[in-house]
Amino acid sequence: MADILIVDDEKSVCRIFSRAVSRLGHRAHQAASLHEALETLQEKAIDLVLLDVRLPDGNGLEAMDEIIGSVGKPEVIIITGQGDPDGAELATRSGAWAYVEKPPAMEQLSLHISRALQYREQKARTEQPLVMKRSSIVGSSPAVTGCLEQAALAAAADVNVLITGETGTGKELFARAIQENSRRASQVFVPVDCAALPKTLAESVLFGHVKGAFTGADKDQRGLVREAAGGTLFLDEVGELSPELQKSFLRTLQEKQVRPVGSVREVRCDFRLISATNRDLDALAAQGRFRSDLLYRIRTAAIELPPLRHRLEDLRELSVYFIKQFCVLENIEVKSVSPDFFDILAAYPWPGNVRELIGAVEGALSAARYEPVLYSRHLPENIRVHQARNIVGEGRQRSKTAGDASRRLPSLQTVREQALSEAEKRYLQDLVRTANGDIPTACRIADLSRSRLYTLLKKHGIR
């Protein structure tokens, strides 16, 4: 018997679904709002959630991470009266079991429920703990943890992997981690920057050549693909491969055979392929600029790395890691860090992601070489300028708000509520910093239940 939570603000819908759940032999729980659902999920180990999208206090899809990460780590079936292809895509990418439009055929809904619970039971029976050597991957946010779980699954199988993400998100780090956790760990890892391959010699660099194949070919060359034999070939920026190379590489990947330039014979070559790109290969394929058949081959498993601005809870851990790393490298005492240093980092959007953060930390250490503490003053100028502009912009907004307020003075009750809300938000921000993002510690300090703390954090938009 499973526990199923029905989240819908229409009582009649909840009653109908509850009866259907009971007929299947399971326990039904109801929630009329997102807030109520999240409280229930923190208090009970729910197996499956039937989730409406449009709720009085928020969008169900936007709470998917919280729902899936709750106590019971439930499966989720999205049920909505607003059919939306983008919503269906978001639901699938967020980990939903199914996306069903209202009113669903009860036979169809029952089938989805049974299959989701069957999958959950099977997963619990066969699931093995995935032990992943992280190499130099730093961070414990849900976004990074999810990527590490995907990497561990990819490492356990000898399949082709495509890693996507913005520049500087750590695609090569993940590629190396997959290699180090695979059965090919003791073999060679050969990285290739596809964007740097010389146009006239690209085929020779990849596949090798025989002596006399072209002017200057005075001896045989194995090529990078054959150098990776037995190990892993990492094609960085795979979207930059020319159409000719895409065609040649597709055959190599399918047949696991390489034909060197100028040769009439093919050479057997066993390698594992990991590719990476910051480009949208599906869009390139739709435009005819990247072969669809090659895309299907290289994307047997896919991992999308989050940008740093979507994992700001890792900023402190990343910064401390790089500070220690550089101090050891420079043979200097590890420096302390002022809170304002982290405040400035958290306010910056990081278009260059982790790579830009590394440069910023290294620059700060250089500026504070003979000082024991890092302050925001030591950070690169562009980061401090961004913060200064933000402060001025906020000041102007406050002035405008104050001017508007003077023309229509609010009630005393409104002022009190606003002041209380602001004080509450400041306290929660300080609480999260003091507890270093650890929820049990924060609950203990604030003397709050976990569900109440989650409610307050969500109310004030604090991650």
Beta strands, then each sheet from edge to edge (+ up, - down):
strand 1: 3-7
strand 2: 27-31
strand 3: 48-51
strand 4: 54-55
strand 5: 58-59
strand 6: 75-80
strand 7: 98-101
strand 8: 161-164
strand 9: 189-193
strand 10: 232-236
strand 11: 257-258
strand 12: 267-268
strand 13: 272-277
strand 14: 301-304
strand 15: 336-337
strand 16: 373-374
sheet 1: 2+ 1+ 3+ 6+ 7+
sheet 2: 4+ 5-
sheet 3: 9+ 10+ 13+ 8+ 14+
sheet 4: 11+ 12-
sheet 5: 15+ 16+
end
